[in-house]
Amino acid sequence: MRAVEVYLEKPWGLYLARPTPGRDQFHYLESWLLPSLGLRVTIFHFNPGYEREQDYYLDVVRVTVDGRVWHAEDLYLDLVLRTGSPPSLIDVDELFDAVREGLVTSATAVEAVQTAVTAIDGLARHAYDLDRWLATHEMALTWRAA
């Protein structure tokens, strides 16, 4: 269990922000769960010396909502996005390992790849600008900026 400072629910997603005590790389994170896109969009607030060339980290996830309970299942694939540049697709090896070990089905792996491809295509069609792409889905992410 991790203490969350802020929750904000919108019809299209759930925002959370929290400190990350004990982490060397970053001290705070902000995330949006976007069920219709199968994504968790995160901004990491890095500690000095751990900065990275990224604006957003997109996890490919399966999100289910049951009343007021949100559940996100990580599907292994991730995109690292620097606005204006093509994203990097990472952790493909982790997805393949998970399939090989029977941790995810091949159908789930196909879902993950399709979600990642859809996100990459959407970003490409909007000059690799997350906000511009999400606006076409009537989503406007807001950030606390700790």
Residue pairs with C-beta under 8 A, 6 or more apart in sequence:
2 18
2 20
3 18
3 19
4 16
4 17
4 18
5 17
5 18
5 19
6 15
6 16
6 17
6 18
6 144
7 14
7 15
7 16
8 14
8 15
8 16
8 142
9 15
10 139
12 34
12 35
12 36
12 137
12 138
12 139
13 32
13 33
13 34
13 35
13 139
13 141
14 32
14 33
14 70
15 30
15 31
15 32
15 141
15 142
16 30
16 31
16 33
17 28
17 29
17 30
17 31
17 144
17 146
18 28
18 29
19 27
19 28
19 146
20 26
20 27
20 28
20 29
23 47
24 47
24 50
25 44
25 46
25 47
25 50
26 44
26 45
26 46
26 47
26 50
27 45
27 46
27 47
27 146
28 44
28 45
28 146
29 42
29 43
29 44
29 45
30 42
30 43
30 45
30 143
30 144
30 145
30 146
31 40
31 41
31 42
31 43
32 40
32 41
32 42
32 141
33 39
33 40
33 61
33 63
33 70
33 72
34 40
34 41
34 63
34 134
34 139
35 63
35 64
35 65
36 137
37 115
37 118
37 119
37 137
38 60
38 61
38 62
38 63
38 75
38 111
38 115
38 118
39 58
39 59
39 60
39 61
39 115
39 119
40 58
40 59
40 61
40 63
40 72
40 74
41 56
41 57
41 58
41 130
41 141
42 56
42 57
42 58
42 59
43 55
43 56
43 57
43 143
44 52
44 54
44 57
45 146
46 52
52 80
53 82
54 80
54 81
54 82
55 81
55 82
55 83
55 130
56 80
56 81
56 83
56 130
57 78
57 79
57 80
57 81
58 78
58 79
58 80
58 81
58 87
58 119
59 72
59 74
59 75
59 77
59 78
60 74
60 75
60 76
60 77
60 78
60 79
60 112
60 115
60 116
60 119
61 72
61 73
61 74
61 75
62 72
62 73
62 75
62 108
62 111
63 70
63 71
63 72
63 73
64 70
64 71
64 73
65 71
75 95
75 104
75 108
75 109
75 111
75 112
75 115
76 91
76 94
76 95
76 98
76 104
76 112
77 89
77 90
77 91
77 92
77 95
77 112
77 113
77 115
77 116
78 89
78 90
78 91
79 87
79 88
79 89
79 90
79 116
79 119
79 120
80 87
80 88
80 90
81 87
81 123
81 128
81 130
82 128
83 128
83 129
83 130
84 127
84 128
84 129
85 128
86 120
86 123
86 124
86 128
87 119
87 120
87 123
87 128
89 116
89 120
95 104
95 109
95 112
95 113
96 109
98 104
98 109
99 105
99 106
99 109
104 112
122 133
122 136
123 129
123 130
123 133
125 133
126 132
126 133
126 136
130 141
131 140
131 141
134 140
134 141
